[in-house]
């Protein structure tokens, strides 16, 4: 029987994959900016409710707030916006696979900024990931996107890699629930300020099928983030991280069912995705901690 941490990590991976499918469906009748806005609103409401119910409203420090505010700008605004744009430009499967590179980014940043050492496992995982990325890049003609569009998911992966370091530092100063609350609230205020300041208030409105899909995506994605944090709190990183990194595989399984008329999967996409997931599992699951 799987442990609690394993079960939570797998549930989080499935929820994240489901959120990706809903995002792709919502983008049929709307744009990434609207989707991100609704996603952040849903997350902010959910985390504030969680903070009240768990009694963590007063458990914070100034340093912790600063770190999670920065995480909100880098990850929740930058990372999620680039994620939505990626799904629109290159499709759900390829976008999810490349964004899944964020543990590699976090590992490299940990080597550069936190003094962690380069290991054979990191080098092997990097090689496997690079091979998978090359295969995804070679799929551009069959998937109907340009090579430079891969910049969007790669930048999203970079943002999420950076935010992993920020959250790791922030959790040393405050709890996960309150940290996530500060994170999403900062993103909400920043995104609203941008929309109002730029005169593009239409970014904040949505209706119909797209609204329903974006709300469902927001619930799924923010629940996945929360469950992953809880799983990390009760289980080892070397167990939780590889399981959560299987999200692209669930996207591959769901895409033929829910996105069959919207995007096609080639053999290169499937193999490339599997290689990237394998590389991430090698780095997160086999690297000594």
C-alpha positions in Angstrom: 0.0 0.0 0.0 1.3 3.5 -0.9 2.2 5.8 2.0 0.3 9.0 2.6 3.0 11.1 1.0 3.0 8.9 -2.1 -0.7 9.0 -2.4 -0.9 12.8 -2.0 1.9 13.3 -4.6 0.2 11.1 -7.2 -3.2 12.8 -6.6 -1.5 16.1 -7.0 0.1 15.0 -10.3 -3.3 13.9 -11.6 -4.9 17.1 -10.5 -2.2 19.2 -12.2 -2.6 17.2 -15.4 -6.4 17.7 -15.2 -5.9 21.4 -14.7 -3.7 21.5 -17.9 -6.5 19.9 -19.9 -9.0 22.4 -18.6 -6.6 25.3 -19.4 -6.3 24.1 -23.0 -10.1 23.8 -23.3 -10.6 27.3 -21.8 -8.2 28.8 -24.3 -10.5 27.9 -27.1 -12.7 30.8 -26.3 -10.4 33.1 -24.3 -6.8 34.1 -23.9 -3.9 33.3 -21.4 -4.2 36.6 -19.5 -7.9 35.9 -18.5 -7.0 32.3 -17.6 -4.2 33.3 -15.3 -6.3 36.0 -13.6 -9.1 33.5 -12.8 -6.5 30.9 -11.8 -5.0 33.4 -9.3 -8.4 34.5 -8.0 -9.4 30.9 -7.3 -6.1 30.2 -5.6 -6.2 33.3 -3.4 -9.7 32.6 -2.2 -8.8 29.0 -1.4 -5.6 29.7 0.5 -7.2 32.5 2.6 -9.9 30.1 3.6 -7.3 27.5 4.4 -5.3 30.0 6.4 -8.3 31.0 8.5 -9.4 27.4 9.1 -5.9 26.3 10.2 -5.3 29.3 12.4 -2.1 30.4 10.6 -3.0 34.1 10.0 -0.6 35.2 12.7 2.2 32.8 11.9 4.6 34.8 9.7 7.8 36.9 9.7 8.8 39.9 7.7 11.5 37.9 5.9 9.1 35.1 5.1 6.6 37.6 3.7 9.2 39.1 1.5 10.4 35.8 0.1 6.8 34.6 -0.6 5.9 37.9 -2.2 8.8 37.6 -4.5 7.8 34.0 -5.2 4.3 35.3 -6.1 5.7 37.7 -8.7 8.2 35.2 -10.2 6.2 32.0 -10.0 2.5 32.8 -9.8 2.6 35.7 -12.2 5.5 35.0 -14.4 5.6 31.2 -14.3 1.8 30.7 -14.6 1.4 33.3 -17.3 4.2 31.8 -19.4 2.6 28.3 -18.7 -0.8 29.4 -20.1 0.9 31.0 -23.2 2.9 27.8 -23.6 -0.2 25.6 -23.6 -1.7 27.9 -26.2 1.4 28.0 -28.5 2.8 24.5 -28.4 0.0 22.4 -26.9 -0.7 20.9 -23.5 1.6 17.8 -23.8 4.7 19.5 -25.0 4.2 22.5 -22.7 3.8 20.4 -19.6 6.8 18.2 -20.5 9.1 21.2 -20.9 7.8 23.1 -17.9 8.5 19.9 -16.0 12.2 20.8 -16.4 11.9 23.2 -13.4 13.5 20.6 -10.9 16.6 20.7 -13.2 16.6 24.5 -13.0 16.2 24.4 -9.3 19.1 21.9 -9.0 21.4 24.0 -11.1 20.5 27.1 -9.1 21.1 25.2 -5.9 24.6 24.3 -7.2 25.3 27.9 -8.2 23.7 29.8 -5.3 23.5 27.3 -2.4 26.8 25.6 -2.8 25.4 22.1 -3.5 27.7 19.8 -5.5 27.4 18.5 -9.0 26.7 14.7 -8.9 26.8 12.0 -11.6 23.1 11.7 -11.1 22.6 15.3 -12.0 24.7 14.9 -15.1 22.9 11.7 -16.2 19.5 13.3 -15.6 20.5 16.4 -17.6 21.6 14.2 -20.5 18.3 12.3 -20.6 16.3 15.5 -20.3 18.3 17.1 -23.1 17.6 14.1 -25.4 13.9 14.4 -24.6 13.8 18.1 -25.3 15.5 17.6 -28.7 12.8 15.1 -29.6 10.1 17.6 -28.6 11.7 20.3 -30.6 11.8 18.0 -33.7 8.0 17.6 -33.3 7.3 21.2 -34.3 6.2 20.4 -37.8 3.7 17.8 -36.9 2.3 19.8 -34.0 2.1 23.1 -36.0 4.3 25.4 -33.9 7.5 27.3 -34.6 10.8 26.4 -32.8 11.0 29.7 -31.0 7.7 29.0 -29.3 9.6 26.5 -27.1 11.0 29.6 -25.4 7.7 30.1 -23.5 7.7 26.7 -21.6 11.4 26.9 -21.0 11.1 30.4 -19.4 8.1 29.1 -17.4 10.3 26.2 -16.2 13.0 28.7 -15.2 10.5 30.8 -13.2 9.2 27.7 -11.4 12.8 26.6 -10.7 13.6 30.0 -9.2 10.5 30.0 -7.1 11.3 26.6 -5.7 14.5 28.1 -4.2 12.5 31.1 -2.9 9.8 28.9 -1.3 12.5 26.6 0.3 14.0 29.7 1.9 10.6 31.1 2.8 9.4 27.9 4.6 12.2 28.5 7.1 10.4 31.6 8.3 6.7 30.7 8.0 4.2 27.9 7.4 3.2 26.5 4.0 -0.4 27.6 4.1 0.3 31.2 5.1 3.2 31.3 2.7 1.0 30.2 -0.2 -1.6 32.8 0.9 1.0 35.6 0.7 2.2 34.2 -2.6 -1.2 34.2 -4.3 -2.4 37.4 -2.8 0.8 39.2 -4.1 0.2 37.8 -7.5 -3.5 38.9 -7.4 -2.7 42.5 -6.5 0.2 42.7 -9.1 -1.9 41.3 -11.9 -4.9 43.5 -11.1 -2.6 46.6 -10.9 -1.2 45.7 -14.3 -4.6 45.2 -15.9 -6.0 48.4 -14.5 -2.8 50.5 -15.1 -2.5 49.3 -18.7 -6.2 50.1 -19.4 -6.8 46.5 -20.3 -9.6 45.8 -17.8 -11.1 43.2 -20.2 -8.3 40.9 -19.0 -10.3 40.6 -15.8 -13.6 39.4 -17.4 -14.6 36.0 -18.7 -17.9 34.1 -19.2 -19.4 30.9 -20.5 -17.5 27.7 -21.2 -14.1 29.3 -20.9 -14.9 30.7 -17.4 -16.0 27.2 -16.2 -12.9 25.6 -17.6 -10.6 28.2 -16.1 -12.3 27.9 -12.7 -11.9 24.1 -12.8 -8.3 24.6 -13.8 -7.7 27.0 -10.9 -9.2 24.6 -8.4 -7.2 21.7 -9.8 -3.9 23.5 -10.0 -4.0 25.2 -6.6 -5.2 22.0 -4.9 -2.3 20.1 -6.6 0.2 22.7 -5.3 -1.3 22.5 -1.8 -1.3 18.6 -1.7 2.3 18.6 -3.0 3.3 20.9 -0.1 1.5 18.7 2.4 3.2 15.6 0.9 6.6 17.2 1.2 5.7 17.9 4.9 5.0 14.2 5.7 7.3 12.4 3.3 10.8 12.6 1.8 11.6 14.9 -1.1 13.2 11.9 -2.9 9.8 10.2 -2.9 7.4 13.0 -3.4 9.2 15.0 -6.1 9.6 12.1 -8.6 5.9 11.2 -8.2 4.7 14.7 -8.7 7.0 15.0 -11.7 4.9 12.3 -13.5 2.3 15.0 -14.4 3.2 15.0 -18.1 2.5 11.3 -18.3 -1.0 11.9 -17.1 -1.4 14.7 -19.6 -0.4 12.2 -22.3 -3.1 9.8 -21.1 -5.8 12.5 -20.9 -5.0 14.3 -24.1 -6.3 11.6 -26.6 -9.6 11.5 -24.7 -10.3 15.2 -24.1 -8.1 17.0 -26.7 -8.4 14.6 -29.6 -9.9 17.1 -32.0 -7.6 19.9 -30.7 -4.0 18.6 -30.9 -2.3 15.5 -32.2 0.4 13.5 -30.4 3.3 12.1 -32.4 5.6 9.3 -31.4 8.4 11.9 -30.9 6.2 13.8 -28.4 5.4 10.6 -26.4 9.0 9.4 -26.3 10.4 12.9 -25.6 7.9 13.4 -22.8 8.8 10.0 -21.2 12.5 10.9 -21.4 12.0 14.2 -19.7 10.0 12.7 -16.9 12.7 10.0 -16.6 15.4 12.6 -16.4 13.5 14.6 -13.7 12.9 11.4 -11.7 16.7 10.6 -11.9 17.6 14.1 -10.6 14.9 14.4 -7.9 14.7 10.8 -6.8 18.3 9.5 -6.9 20.3 12.6 -5.9 21.5 12.4 -2.3 19.9 14.9 0.0 
